[in-house]
């Protein structure tokens, strides 16, 4: 009989100790749970903010219908034209204007000189080879401000599947406003990209000039900061 009481007493003591330890463990974990909940709420609140609140950078949009991409080459018969289908973007990673990246993608098949014969020749394997290489692209890799509104953009230029470093010189307008334009010029040697042929009865120079006029608008974010 005494043994049974002692057993019950011991069991009760053990249960009491377990209950006390469980309470201690809950008390110890409660601050962690509170901290975790607070952190989760902060993350949810941060995630719910609009993108502009998380990262204040200029957001630009190029307006194709008001923009043009032209090219020309000295020749015995005028060879000048435009591209009718292309896309361009200007993206900033900070408010520093030199953080901008200009990317242009041109559908080679959309070349338009105003002459069906010239268009056909430029689309052929001797020149753009549009059947095998659909796109002509430029993506800037470095921006250097050379004056109050002028820049040199070094970048990767790809045509006929060949990529080389080229430089696009730009003049910007609309500084400090919500809209404007950039005018750029780039020259390259067509033979560097495998375009070594000529058009019968037409003498063509090797230097090709490309001119871009891109109208843009700032759709959100602060204005870019220029060097003074």
Backbone as ProteinMPNN parsed JSONL, in Angstrom:
{"seq_chain_A": "XXXXXXXXXXXXXXXXXXXXXXXXXXXXXXXXXXXXXXXXXXXXXXXXXXXXXXXXXXXXXXXXXXXXXXXXXXXXXXXXXXXXXXXXXXXXXXXXXXXXXXXXXXXXXXXXXXXXXXXXXXXXXXXXXXXXXXXXXXXXXXXXXXXXXXXXXXXXXXXXXXXXXXXXXXXXXXXXXXXXXXXXXXXXXXXXXXXXXXXXXXXXXXXXXXXXXXXXXXXXXXXXXXXX", "coords_chain_A": {"N_chain_A": [[0.835, -1.212, 0.0], [1.887, 1.276, 0.827], [3.904, 1.428, -0.95], [2.539, 1.782, -3.34], [1.39, 4.342, -2.988], [3.702, 5.841, -2.908], [4.577, 5.494, -5.459], [2.595, 6.768, -6.933], [2.982, 9.313, -5.991], [5.54, 9.875, -6.865], [5.12, 9.705, -9.599], [3.366, 11.826, -9.92], [5.045, 13.932, -9.243], [6.921, 13.758, -11.269], [5.272, 14.323, -13.454], [4.598, 16.922, -12.784], [7.074, 18.146, -12.992], [7.57, 17.773, -15.692], [5.495, 19.32, -16.767], [6.251, 21.836, -15.831], [8.692, 22.134, -17.144], [7.791, 22.173, -19.762], [6.336, 24.54, -19.782], [8.43, 26.333, -19.326], [9.851, 25.949, -21.7], [7.99, 26.862, -23.568], [7.874, 29.526, -22.777], [10.439, 30.256, -23.409], [10.489, 29.989, -26.183], [8.552, 31.759, -26.988], [9.4, 34.557, -27.409], [10.929, 34.178, -29.721], [9.0, 33.33, -31.541], [7.431, 35.618, -31.615], [9.262, 37.45, -32.688], [9.658, 36.261, -35.187], [7.08, 36.483, -36.277], [6.837, 39.266, -36.419], [8.871, 39.843, -38.244], [7.909, 38.486, -40.493], [5.559, 39.932, -41.01], [6.678, 42.416, -41.666], [8.038, 41.746, -44.014], [5.896, 41.016, -45.639], [4.551, 43.451, -45.775], [6.495, 44.991, -47.059], [6.698, 43.625, -49.468], [4.238, 44.215, -50.493], [4.368, 46.798, -51.329], [4.374, 49.172, -54.047], [6.48, 48.741, -57.016], [7.972, 51.104, -57.545], [8.308, 52.201, -55.048], [10.063, 50.498, -53.844], [12.418, 50.542, -55.33], [13.758, 53.282, -56.51], [14.094, 54.203, -59.571], [14.642, 55.649, -62.83], [12.138, 55.048, -65.246], [11.867, 54.344, -68.519], [10.226, 54.625, -71.711], [10.373, 53.754, -75.073], [9.137, 55.241, -78.036], [8.094, 53.827, -80.797], [6.617, 54.621, -83.133], [7.221, 57.243, -83.47], [9.849, 57.294, -83.956], [12.984, 56.56, -85.666], [15.18, 54.353, -87.498], [17.939, 54.517, -89.423], [20.08, 53.867, -92.278], [23.061, 54.104, -94.294], [25.288, 54.015, -97.12], [28.191, 54.958, -98.834], [28.145, 55.022, -102.316], [28.174, 54.318, -105.885], [25.646, 54.431, -106.831], [22.923, 55.65, -105.076], [22.52, 54.215, -101.919], [20.516, 54.016, -99.455], [18.47, 53.741, -96.56], [15.797, 52.552, -94.406], [14.742, 50.717, -91.455], [11.835, 48.9, -91.003], [10.752, 47.362, -88.985], [11.396, 47.001, -85.67], [12.67, 47.045, -82.288], [13.244, 48.81, -79.245], [14.841, 49.573, -76.128], [15.366, 51.393, -73.083], [16.972, 51.095, -70.147], [17.433, 51.666, -66.682], [19.586, 51.155, -63.88], [20.003, 52.654, -61.698], [19.71, 56.084, -60.481], [21.732, 57.395, -61.703], [22.693, 58.618, -64.767], [24.525, 57.318, -66.389], [24.171, 54.696, -65.805], [22.393, 53.642, -67.488], [21.133, 51.345, -69.957], [21.092, 50.747, -73.331], [19.23, 48.995, -75.645], [18.784, 47.569, -78.789], [16.838, 45.924, -81.187], [16.589, 44.703, -84.369], [14.626, 43.695, -87.106], [16.036, 42.132, -89.699], [14.947, 41.566, -92.178], [13.192, 43.597, -92.614], [14.282, 45.671, -94.003], [14.294, 48.649, -95.911], [14.717, 50.316, -98.751], [13.348, 51.665, -100.606], [13.516, 50.592, -103.052], [12.796, 47.677, -104.747], [14.66, 45.956, -105.953], [17.134, 46.642, -104.728], [16.448, 46.12, -102.061], [16.051, 43.346, -102.184], [18.646, 42.475, -102.819], [20.11, 43.306, -100.566], [18.946, 41.7, -98.658], [19.927, 39.251, -99.298], [22.32, 36.441, -99.226], [24.774, 37.655, -99.635], [24.758, 39.993, -98.232], [22.807, 41.005, -95.693], [21.779, 38.476, -95.226], [19.203, 37.384, -94.486], [17.7, 35.069, -94.288], [19.072, 33.167, -92.758], [19.953, 34.688, -90.624], [18.093, 36.44, -88.663], [17.981, 38.725, -87.057], [19.329, 41.954, -86.3], [21.329, 43.377, -83.897], [21.999, 45.61, -81.141], [23.558, 46.169, -78.066], [24.26, 48.127, -75.388], [27.199, 48.279, -73.361], [28.698, 49.95, -71.855], [28.57, 53.274, -70.699], [29.579, 56.518, -71.318], [29.638, 59.79, -70.296], [30.17, 62.54, -72.288], [29.776, 65.215, -72.557], [27.547, 67.979, -71.667], [25.119, 67.011, -72.707], [25.81, 64.82, -74.215], [26.969, 61.532, -75.172], [29.039, 58.599, -75.201], [28.449, 55.396, -76.216], [29.564, 52.277, -75.682], [29.269, 49.044, -77.073], [27.856, 45.766, -77.84], [27.588, 44.802, -81.091], [25.693, 43.06, -83.388], [25.503, 41.368, -86.418], [24.544, 39.346, -89.108], [25.155, 37.153, -87.553], [27.62, 37.671, -86.477], [29.446, 39.142, -83.913], [30.695, 42.178, -82.7], [32.604, 44.719, -80.95], [31.331, 47.96, -80.951], [30.903, 51.552, -81.258], [28.466, 53.834, -80.276], [27.551, 57.088, -80.742], [25.865, 59.506, -78.914], [23.403, 62.122, -78.702], [21.452, 63.719, -76.36], [18.161, 64.927, -75.745], [15.703, 66.838, -73.902], [16.414, 66.804, -71.267], [15.837, 66.467, -67.831], [13.094, 66.55, -68.116], [9.902, 64.955, -68.856], [9.835, 63.78, -71.314], [11.485, 63.282, -74.481], [14.252, 62.965, -76.771], [16.753, 60.834, -78.282], [19.537, 61.131, -80.336], [21.559, 59.247, -82.362], [24.692, 58.049, -83.75], [26.505, 55.644, -85.595], [29.265, 53.961, -87.041], [30.42, 51.326, -89.114], [32.576, 48.752, -90.476], [31.638, 46.97, -93.185], [32.855, 44.665, -94.154], [34.026, 43.514, -91.969], [32.03, 42.014, -90.959], [31.557, 40.029, -92.703], [30.386, 40.867, -95.08], [31.35, 41.041, -97.997], [30.825, 41.221, -100.647], [29.744, 42.876, -103.722], [27.317, 44.899, -105.453], [26.296, 44.202, -108.706], [27.536, 46.427, -111.161], [27.437, 48.52, -109.447], [29.333, 50.5, -107.386], [30.44, 50.084, -104.138], [31.137, 51.452, -100.97], [33.063, 50.458, -98.064], [32.456, 51.389, -95.556], [29.751, 51.687, -93.442], [27.085, 53.65, -92.349], [25.063, 54.176, -89.522], [22.129, 55.597, -88.254], [20.238, 56.62, -85.506], [17.136, 57.747, -84.265], [15.466, 58.165, -81.473], [12.486, 58.538, -79.88], [11.447, 59.173, -76.59], [9.704, 58.586, -73.464], [9.376, 59.33, -70.006], [7.976, 57.158, -67.87], [7.697, 56.568, -65.207], [9.202, 56.957, -61.937], [12.187, 58.797, -60.792], [13.905, 61.595, -62.397], [16.798, 61.048, -64.49], [20.166, 61.53, -63.257], [22.492, 63.763, -64.402], [25.968, 64.305, -65.141], [27.485, 67.344, -64.222]], "CA_chain_A": [[0.0, 0.0, 0.0], [2.8, 2.44, 0.866], [4.644, 1.451, -2.234], [1.642, 2.324, -4.372], [1.305, 5.786, -2.781], [4.972, 6.456, -3.301], [4.624, 5.477, -6.923], [1.721, 7.839, -7.409], [3.623, 10.579, -5.645], [6.666, 10.081, -7.795], [4.55, 9.988, -10.936], [2.859, 13.2, -9.915], [6.195, 14.841, -9.254], [7.476, 13.756, -12.632], [4.34, 15.045, -14.333], [4.729, 18.349, -12.463], [8.341, 18.622, -13.558], [7.397, 17.861, -17.145], [4.636, 20.471, -17.054], [7.055, 23.034, -15.593], [9.672, 22.25, -18.245], [7.07, 22.54, -20.991], [6.062, 25.971, -19.677], [9.697, 27.046, -19.528], [10.2, 25.882, -23.123], [7.085, 27.77, -24.285], [8.304, 30.901, -22.477], [11.693, 30.521, -24.128], [10.223, 30.068, -27.615], [7.591, 32.814, -27.301], [10.044, 35.717, -28.045], [11.326, 33.832, -31.087], [7.795, 33.338, -32.362], [7.037, 37.022, -31.799], [10.197, 38.048, -33.633], [9.383, 35.693, -36.499], [5.844, 37.078, -36.757], [7.116, 40.663, -36.78], [9.658, 39.83, -39.482], [7.028, 38.078, -41.591], [4.683, 41.057, -41.311], [7.483, 43.427, -42.361], [8.29, 41.281, -45.377], [4.641, 41.118, -46.385], [4.292, 44.871, -46.032], [7.466, 45.45, -48.068], [6.34, 43.032, -50.749], [3.024, 44.817, -51.002], [4.609, 48.143, -51.837], [4.593, 49.227, -55.489], [7.902, 48.673, -57.37], [8.635, 52.405, -57.466], [8.663, 52.49, -53.664], [11.171, 49.642, -53.453], [13.643, 50.928, -56.037], [13.469, 54.506, -57.244], [14.92, 54.364, -60.76], [13.862, 56.139, -63.964], [11.574, 54.034, -66.143], [11.659, 54.967, -69.821], [9.572, 53.869, -72.78], [10.659, 54.267, -76.412], [7.918, 55.338, -78.841], [8.536, 53.463, -82.156], [5.93, 55.317, -84.225], [7.815, 58.576, -83.615], [11.297, 57.083, -84.004], [13.477, 55.966, -86.92], [16.529, 53.799, -87.594], [18.329, 54.671, -90.824], [21.447, 53.479, -92.626], [23.494, 54.567, -95.613], [26.648, 53.667, -97.499], [28.612, 55.66, -100.041], [28.145, 54.123, -103.466], [27.97, 55.009, -107.159], [24.198, 54.624, -106.869], [22.534, 55.861, -103.681], [21.976, 53.115, -101.119], [20.1, 54.503, -98.145], [17.176, 53.176, -96.222], [15.355, 52.449, -93.016], [14.195, 49.422, -91.061], [10.442, 49.139, -90.634], [10.37, 46.59, -87.798], [12.459, 46.966, -84.668], [12.269, 47.344, -80.91], [14.342, 49.416, -78.478], [14.544, 49.831, -74.719], [16.349, 52.105, -72.271], [16.738, 50.659, -68.774], [18.369, 52.205, -65.691], [19.712, 50.41, -62.637], [20.052, 53.663, -60.64], [19.391, 57.404, -61.027], [22.897, 57.837, -62.475], [22.368, 58.472, -66.19], [25.452, 56.381, -67.028], [23.764, 53.317, -65.509], [21.433, 53.238, -68.501], [21.488, 50.351, -70.971], [20.289, 50.85, -74.549], [19.19, 47.75, -76.408], [18.026, 47.704, -80.04], [16.686, 44.694, -81.947], [16.058, 45.044, -85.685], [14.335, 42.598, -88.016], [16.814, 42.42, -90.908], [14.08, 41.432, -93.348], [12.355, 44.792, -92.774], [15.051, 46.722, -94.676], [13.479, 49.355, -96.906], [15.462, 51.361, -99.465], [12.474, 52.247, -101.62], [13.762, 49.861, -104.311], [12.667, 46.239, -104.578], [15.9, 45.307, -106.367], [18.123, 46.869, -103.663], [16.006, 45.392, -100.872], [16.313, 41.929, -102.408], [20.088, 42.238, -102.75], [20.54, 43.467, -99.183], [18.445, 40.554, -97.891], [20.561, 38.022, -99.781], [23.474, 35.928, -98.485], [25.926, 38.546, -99.796], [24.686, 41.117, -97.292], [22.226, 40.716, -94.379], [21.503, 37.033, -95.124], [18.071, 37.378, -93.555], [17.148, 33.723, -94.137], [19.776, 32.49, -91.67], [20.187, 35.601, -89.503], [16.893, 37.286, -88.712], [18.05, 39.933, -86.251], [20.497, 42.822, -86.132], [21.145, 43.871, -82.533], [23.012, 46.396, -80.435], [23.309, 46.303, -76.63], [25.36, 48.884, -74.792], [27.862, 47.684, -72.201], [29.357, 51.014, -71.099], [28.106, 54.616, -71.06], [30.485, 57.585, -70.881], [29.126, 61.124, -70.604], [31.256, 63.321, -72.888], [29.394, 66.621, -72.521], [26.308, 68.178, -70.908], [24.035, 66.2, -73.257], [26.358, 63.877, -75.183], [27.439, 60.285, -74.579], [29.584, 57.51, -76.008], [27.971, 54.1, -75.756], [30.234, 51.099, -76.208], [28.342, 47.934, -76.977], [27.981, 44.606, -78.724], [26.801, 44.927, -82.315], [25.626, 41.753, -84.039], [24.868, 41.305, -87.73], [24.924, 38.096, -89.794], [25.668, 36.225, -86.563], [28.953, 38.099, -86.041], [29.351, 40.172, -82.878], [31.907, 42.947, -82.451], [32.427, 45.941, -80.171], [31.197, 49.196, -81.725], [30.578, 52.716, -80.425], [27.351, 54.673, -80.7], [27.658, 58.43, -80.167], [24.504, 59.998, -78.715], [23.039, 63.436, -78.171], [20.153, 63.589, -75.699], [17.361, 66.136, -75.518], [14.652, 66.622, -72.91], [17.029, 66.624, -69.95], [15.059, 66.981, -66.713], [11.661, 66.548, -68.403], [9.311, 63.621, -68.921], [9.894, 63.255, -72.677], [12.58, 63.838, -75.276], [14.747, 62.071, -77.817], [18.194, 60.656, -78.405], [20.019, 60.981, -81.709], [22.828, 58.53, -82.304], [25.356, 57.671, -85.001], [27.509, 54.598, -85.484], [29.809, 53.538, -88.333], [31.137, 50.052, -89.044], [33.106, 48.233, -91.733], [30.784, 45.83, -93.534], [33.667, 43.472, -94.387], [34.266, 42.897, -90.662], [30.894, 41.153, -90.67], [31.393, 39.061, -93.784], [29.713, 41.414, -96.263], [32.476, 41.386, -98.875], [30.377, 41.275, -102.047], [29.244, 44.136, -104.264], [26.159, 44.783, -106.338], [26.757, 44.411, -110.085], [27.491, 47.76, -111.763], [27.363, 49.546, -108.396], [30.509, 50.526, -106.531], [29.977, 50.295, -102.76], [32.188, 51.634, -99.972], [33.012, 49.493, -96.953], [31.95, 52.045, -94.344], [28.293, 51.816, -93.358], [26.682, 54.539, -91.257], [23.735, 53.921, -88.949], [21.625, 56.721, -87.463], [19.003, 56.33, -84.765], [16.42, 58.828, -83.592], [14.52, 57.478, -80.605], [11.663, 59.36, -78.997], [11.191, 58.47, -75.344], [8.981, 59.273, -72.382], [9.618, 58.752, -68.673], [6.651, 56.745, -67.411], [7.684, 56.572, -63.748], [10.514, 57.121, -61.312], [12.801, 60.13, -60.832], [14.68, 61.88, -63.601], [18.209, 60.643, -64.366], [21.095, 62.56, -62.816], [23.587, 63.982, -65.343], [27.162, 64.993, -64.64], [27.455, 68.775, -64.58]], "C_chain_A": [[0.853, 1.239, 0.0], [3.561, 2.576, -0.429], [3.812, 2.076, -3.33], [1.537, 3.834, -4.241], [2.566, 6.49, -3.225], [5.08, 6.544, -4.82], [3.778, 6.588, -7.499], [2.361, 9.185, -7.169], [4.759, 10.889, -6.59], [6.158, 10.429, -9.188], [4.032, 11.412, -11.009], [3.963, 14.202, -9.967], [6.803, 14.925, -10.642], [6.585, 14.527, -13.592], [4.451, 16.536, -14.108], [5.984, 18.936, -13.068], [8.231, 18.775, -15.073], [6.571, 19.077, -17.526], [5.397, 21.778, -16.902], [8.057, 23.253, -16.71], [8.999, 22.694, -19.53], [6.755, 24.027, -20.979], [7.312, 26.786, -19.912], [10.058, 27.08, -21.005], [9.32, 26.815, -23.945], [7.493, 29.221, -24.057], [9.562, 31.254, -23.252], [11.433, 30.734, -25.621], [9.326, 31.237, -27.991], [8.244, 34.057, -27.933], [10.466, 35.425, -29.481], [10.121, 33.878, -32.029], [7.342, 34.764, -32.641], [7.931, 37.708, -32.813], [9.932, 37.556, -35.057], [8.141, 36.321, -37.11], [6.061, 38.513, -37.21], [7.879, 40.738, -38.095], [8.787, 39.491, -40.676], [6.11, 39.217, -42.005], [5.42, 42.156, -42.063], [7.723, 43.031, -43.807], [7.051, 41.378, -46.231], [4.323, 42.562, -46.737], [5.21, 45.396, -47.107], [7.1, 44.909, -49.44], [5.103, 43.649, -51.346], [3.202, 46.219, -51.544], [4.774, 48.116, -53.338], [6.072, 49.239, -55.804], [8.628, 49.993, -57.216], [9.055, 52.743, -56.042], [9.863, 51.682, -53.218], [12.476, 50.085, -54.095], [13.323, 52.125, -56.919], [14.465, 54.665, -58.389], [14.046, 54.929, -61.875], [13.372, 54.966, -64.814], [11.182, 54.728, -67.444], [10.924, 54.022, -70.764], [9.897, 54.535, -74.107], [9.379, 54.209, -77.241], [8.28, 55.065, -80.309], [7.899, 54.283, -83.274], [6.488, 56.722, -84.451], [9.337, 58.5, -83.765], [11.69, 56.459, -85.345], [14.876, 55.387, -86.72], [16.885, 53.782, -89.072], [19.757, 54.174, -91.025], [21.777, 54.021, -94.009], [24.93, 54.155, -95.855], [26.992, 54.431, -98.781], [28.729, 54.66, -101.186], [27.894, 54.937, -104.732], [26.493, 55.24, -107.432], [23.725, 54.672, -105.41], [21.948, 54.601, -103.047], [21.752, 53.637, -99.71], [18.742, 53.916, -97.829], [16.881, 53.201, -94.746], [15.007, 50.989, -92.723], [12.804, 49.677, -90.515], [10.023, 48.424, -89.359], [11.557, 46.475, -86.85], [11.868, 47.275, -83.295], [13.476, 47.906, -80.179], [13.888, 49.652, -77.049], [15.702, 50.578, -74.082], [16.04, 51.765, -70.824], [17.836, 51.184, -67.856], [18.395, 51.301, -64.463], [19.855, 51.349, -61.438], [19.686, 55.001, -61.264], [20.556, 57.977, -61.827], [22.637, 57.573, -63.954], [23.284, 57.472, -66.883], [25.166, 54.926, -66.673], [22.787, 52.786, -66.554], [22.002, 52.217, -69.479], [20.523, 50.511, -72.145], [20.38, 49.536, -75.304], [18.274, 47.941, -77.617], [18.016, 46.354, -80.753], [15.951, 45.014, -83.245], [15.783, 43.771, -86.476], [14.996, 42.912, -89.358], [15.954, 42.411, -92.167], [13.251, 42.688, -93.611], [13.106, 45.947, -93.432], [14.222, 47.334, -95.798], [14.283, 50.503, -97.511], [14.585, 52.115, -100.449], [12.627, 51.581, -102.972], [13.685, 48.369, -104.036], [13.945, 45.497, -104.922], [16.968, 45.445, -105.278], [17.745, 46.11, -102.394], [16.337, 43.911, -101.004], [17.792, 41.606, -102.291], [20.591, 42.338, -101.316], [20.064, 42.317, -98.298], [19.181, 39.257, -98.228], [21.746, 37.61, -98.912], [24.688, 36.84, -98.578], [25.94, 39.669, -98.762], [24.049, 40.672, -95.969], [21.94, 39.232, -94.157], [20.346, 36.789, -94.159], [17.47, 35.99, -93.354], [17.778, 32.998, -92.952], [19.965, 33.361, -90.436], [19.1, 36.669, -89.502], [17.083, 38.649, -88.061], [19.396, 40.644, -86.354], [20.321, 43.475, -84.762], [22.313, 44.737, -82.064], [22.604, 46.464, -78.973], [24.508, 46.979, -75.992], [25.9, 48.176, -73.559], [28.541, 48.731, -71.327], [28.871, 52.36, -71.616], [29.074, 55.639, -70.472], [29.867, 58.919, -71.279], [30.281, 61.99, -71.066], [30.98, 64.819, -72.903], [28.09, 66.754, -71.764], [25.164, 67.28, -71.378], [24.531, 65.15, -74.251], [26.994, 62.68, -74.478], [28.097, 59.4, -75.643], [29.106, 56.204, -75.396], [28.775, 53.0, -76.452], [29.278, 49.922, -76.067], [28.636, 46.824, -77.96], [27.017, 44.759, -79.893], [26.866, 43.594, -83.049], [24.872, 41.858, -85.351], [25.421, 40.085, -88.462], [25.542, 37.084, -88.813], [27.059, 36.546, -86.05], [28.785, 39.246, -85.048], [30.704, 40.839, -82.67], [31.561, 44.166, -81.605], [32.357, 47.141, -81.123], [30.817, 50.32, -80.773], [29.469, 53.53, -81.069], [27.466, 56.007, -79.981], [26.275, 59.062, -80.109], [24.458, 61.448, -78.268], [21.632, 63.323, -77.616], [19.472, 64.938, -75.589], [16.263, 65.8, -74.515], [15.177, 66.401, -71.512], [16.166, 67.262, -68.862], [13.564, 67.008, -66.943], [11.155, 65.104, -68.482], [9.288, 63.049, -70.339], [11.033, 63.933, -73.431], [13.012, 62.85, -76.337], [16.249, 61.892, -77.667], [18.514, 60.431, -79.876], [21.404, 60.361, -81.654], [23.368, 58.189, -83.676], [26.419, 56.627, -84.713], [27.977, 54.238, -86.886], [30.552, 52.223, -88.142], [31.598, 49.643, -90.444], [32.341, 46.96, -92.074], [31.583, 44.546, -93.736], [34.024, 42.766, -93.083], [33.179, 41.896, -90.305], [30.574, 40.209, -91.835], [30.678, 39.563, -95.02], [30.761, 41.947, -97.238], [32.065, 41.559, -100.329], [29.966, 42.688, -102.444], [27.98, 43.853, -105.067], [26.638, 45.056, -107.756], [26.496, 45.829, -110.587], [27.368, 48.888, -110.725], [28.598, 49.431, -107.514], [30.089, 50.918, -105.114], [31.174, 50.445, -101.828], [32.03, 50.603, -98.854], [32.369, 50.087, -95.699], [30.426, 52.219, -94.42], [27.964, 52.686, -92.151], [25.249, 54.232, -90.827], [23.347, 55.115, -88.083], [20.325, 56.325, -86.787], [18.441, 57.62, -84.19], [15.307, 58.175, -82.791], [13.792, 58.478, -79.723], [11.32, 58.548, -77.751], [10.3, 59.295, -74.431], [9.306, 58.555, -71.07], [8.261, 58.445, -68.065], [6.549, 56.685, -65.89], [9.1, 56.775, -63.237], [11.055, 58.535, -61.445], [13.513, 60.364, -62.163], [16.13, 61.438, -63.402], [19.094, 61.819, -63.967], [22.273, 62.604, -63.786], [24.806, 64.551, -64.603], [27.119, 66.431, -65.111], [28.804, 69.235, -65.077]], "O_chain_A": [[0.578, 2.174, -0.753], [3.822, 3.672, -0.925], [4.331, 2.823, -4.16], [1.585, 4.547, -5.243], [2.532, 7.565, -3.825], [5.591, 7.513, -5.38], [4.186, 7.271, -8.438], [2.302, 10.082, -8.01], [4.917, 12.018, -7.054], [6.684, 11.315, -9.861], [4.22, 12.113, -12.003], [3.855, 15.217, -10.654], [7.152, 16.001, -11.128], [7.067, 15.286, -14.433], [4.412, 17.33, -15.049], [5.985, 20.053, -13.585], [8.716, 19.743, -15.659], [6.893, 19.782, -18.482], [5.239, 22.705, -17.697], [8.263, 24.375, -17.172], [9.552, 23.485, -20.294], [6.878, 24.707, -21.997], [7.281, 27.803, -20.605], [10.516, 28.103, -21.514], [9.784, 27.472, -24.877], [7.472, 30.042, -24.974], [9.739, 32.389, -23.696], [12.085, 31.566, -26.252], [9.314, 31.672, -29.142], [7.705, 34.581, -28.907], [10.381, 36.291, -30.351], [10.201, 34.387, -33.147], [6.924, 35.087, -33.753], [7.462, 38.443, -33.682], [9.975, 38.333, -36.011], [8.122, 36.656, -38.294], [5.544, 38.934, -38.245], [7.588, 41.573, -38.951], [8.893, 40.111, -41.735], [5.899, 39.451, -43.195], [4.87, 42.761, -42.983], [7.629, 43.858, -44.714], [7.117, 41.767, -47.397], [3.884, 42.862, -47.847], [4.782, 46.157, -47.975], [7.176, 45.617, -50.445], [4.918, 43.622, -52.563], [2.287, 46.772, -52.153], [5.271, 47.125, -53.874], [6.869, 49.689, -54.98], [9.786, 50.012, -56.799], [10.024, 53.472, -55.831], [10.605, 52.102, -52.33], [13.532, 50.009, -53.467], [12.684, 51.982, -57.961], [15.556, 55.202, -58.197], [12.834, 54.714, -61.872], [14.112, 54.014, -65.062], [10.293, 55.579, -67.471], [10.989, 52.799, -70.633], [9.72, 55.744, -74.255], [8.624, 53.24, -77.158], [8.73, 55.977, -81.002], [8.565, 54.609, -84.257], [6.257, 57.322, -85.501], [10.025, 59.519, -83.708], [10.855, 55.908, -86.061], [15.65, 55.862, -85.889], [16.225, 53.122, -89.874], [20.536, 54.073, -90.078], [20.886, 54.354, -94.79], [25.7, 53.969, -94.913], [26.172, 54.531, -99.694], [29.33, 53.596, -101.043], [27.462, 56.088, -104.67], [26.132, 56.146, -108.183], [24.098, 53.816, -104.609], [21.007, 54.004, -103.57], [22.668, 53.692, -98.89], [17.956, 53.627, -98.731], [17.611, 53.787, -93.947], [14.982, 50.146, -93.619], [12.606, 50.552, -89.673], [9.053, 48.822, -88.715], [12.595, 45.914, -87.201], [10.722, 47.706, -83.172], [14.61, 47.519, -80.463], [12.71, 49.897, -76.788], [16.858, 50.424, -74.478], [14.968, 52.103, -70.322], [19.017, 51.153, -68.203], [17.37, 50.754, -64.055], [19.831, 50.899, -60.292], [19.381, 55.058, -62.456], [20.378, 58.952, -62.558], [22.39, 56.434, -64.349], [22.88, 56.839, -67.858], [25.832, 54.021, -67.174], [22.399, 51.618, -66.512], [23.194, 52.226, -69.787], [19.305, 50.425, -71.983], [21.471, 49.03, -75.569], [17.144, 48.412, -77.489], [19.058, 45.717, -80.904], [14.834, 45.53, -83.226], [16.618, 42.868, -86.51], [14.582, 43.83, -90.066], [16.21, 43.162, -93.108], [12.674, 42.841, -94.688], [12.625, 47.08, -93.423], [13.536, 46.628, -96.538], [14.501, 51.53, -96.868], [15.023, 53.091, -101.057], [11.952, 51.952, -103.932], [14.418, 47.85, -103.195], [14.287, 44.515, -104.263], [17.636, 44.467, -104.943], [18.603, 45.527, -101.731], [16.839, 43.292, -100.066], [18.159, 40.576, -101.725], [21.418, 41.528, -100.896], [20.708, 41.994, -97.299], [19.058, 38.27, -97.502], [22.13, 38.324, -97.986], [25.548, 36.81, -97.698], [26.992, 40.227, -98.452], [24.721, 40.004, -95.184], [21.866, 38.782, -93.014], [20.486, 36.089, -93.156], [16.797, 35.754, -92.35], [17.086, 32.29, -92.22], [20.118, 32.846, -89.328], [19.17, 37.658, -90.232], [16.435, 39.62, -88.45], [20.448, 40.016, -86.478], [19.276, 44.066, -84.491], [23.445, 44.606, -82.531], [21.455, 46.774, -78.658], [25.628, 46.471, -76.047], [25.15, 47.553, -72.808], [28.92, 48.443, -70.192], [28.771, 52.568, -72.825], [29.352, 55.625, -69.273], [29.6, 59.157, -72.457], [31.259, 62.165, -70.34], [31.866, 65.607, -73.232], [27.565, 65.76, -71.264], [24.341, 66.839, -70.575], [23.745, 64.643, -75.05], [27.487, 62.787, -73.355], [27.75, 59.454, -76.823], [29.328, 55.936, -74.215], [28.672, 52.82, -77.665], [28.564, 49.808, -75.071], [29.536, 46.922, -78.795], [25.801, 44.836, -79.714], [27.947, 43.062, -83.301], [23.752, 42.366, -85.401], [26.625, 39.828, -88.435], [26.36, 36.255, -89.211], [27.624, 35.779, -85.27], [28.063, 40.206, -85.316], [31.722, 40.171, -82.489], [30.409, 44.596, -81.54], [33.216, 47.31, -81.988], [30.454, 50.075, -79.623], [29.529, 53.868, -82.251], [27.478, 56.055, -78.751], [25.586, 59.15, -81.126], [25.34, 61.935, -77.561], [20.72, 62.882, -78.314], [20.12, 65.961, -75.368], [15.935, 64.633, -74.303], [14.469, 65.868, -70.658], [15.806, 68.436, -68.949], [12.819, 67.443, -66.065], [11.894, 64.159, -68.208], [8.777, 61.949, -70.549], [11.482, 65.018, -73.061], [12.231, 61.995, -76.755], [16.926, 62.687, -77.015], [17.855, 59.652, -80.564], [22.305, 60.874, -80.991], [22.617, 58.056, -84.642], [27.141, 56.712, -83.72], [27.175, 54.212, -87.819], [31.232, 52.026, -87.135], [31.081, 50.122, -91.453], [32.394, 45.982, -91.328], [31.059, 43.453, -93.517], [34.295, 41.565, -93.079], [33.378, 41.031, -89.451], [29.472, 39.669, -91.934], [30.387, 38.78, -95.923], [31.023, 43.148, -97.294], [32.867, 41.996, -101.154], [29.855, 43.577, -101.6], [27.632, 42.7, -105.319], [27.323, 46.053, -107.987], [25.393, 46.36, -110.458], [27.215, 50.057, -111.08], [28.869, 48.367, -106.959], [29.459, 51.956, -104.913], [32.116, 49.656, -101.889], [30.986, 49.962, -98.727], [31.805, 49.361, -94.881], [29.902, 52.825, -95.354], [28.503, 52.482, -91.063], [24.354, 54.054, -91.654], [24.145, 55.586, -87.273], [19.427, 55.766, -87.415], [19.178, 58.472, -83.693], [14.325, 57.69, -83.354], [14.407, 59.177, -78.919], [10.949, 57.378, -77.847], [10.155, 60.507, -74.587], [9.484, 57.337, -71.036], [7.483, 59.355, -67.776], [5.45, 56.743, -65.338], [10.064, 56.765, -64.002], [10.463, 59.373, -62.125], [13.696, 59.438, -62.952], [16.636, 61.451, -62.28], [18.801, 62.967, -64.302], [22.969, 61.605, -63.972], [24.668, 65.199, -63.565], [26.762, 66.711, -66.256], [28.968, 70.405, -65.423]]}, "name": "protein", "num_of_chains": 1, "seq": "XXXXXXXXXXXXXXXXXXXXXXXXXXXXXXXXXXXXXXXXXXXXXXXXXXXXXXXXXXXXXXXXXXXXXXXXXXXXXXXXXXXXXXXXXXXXXXXXXXXXXXXXXXXXXXXXXXXXXXXXXXXXXXXXXXXXXXXXXXXXXXXXXXXXXXXXXXXXXXXXXXXXXXXXXXXXXXXXXXXXXXXXXXXXXXXXXXXXXXXXXXXXXXXXXXXXXXXXXXXXXXXXXXXX"}
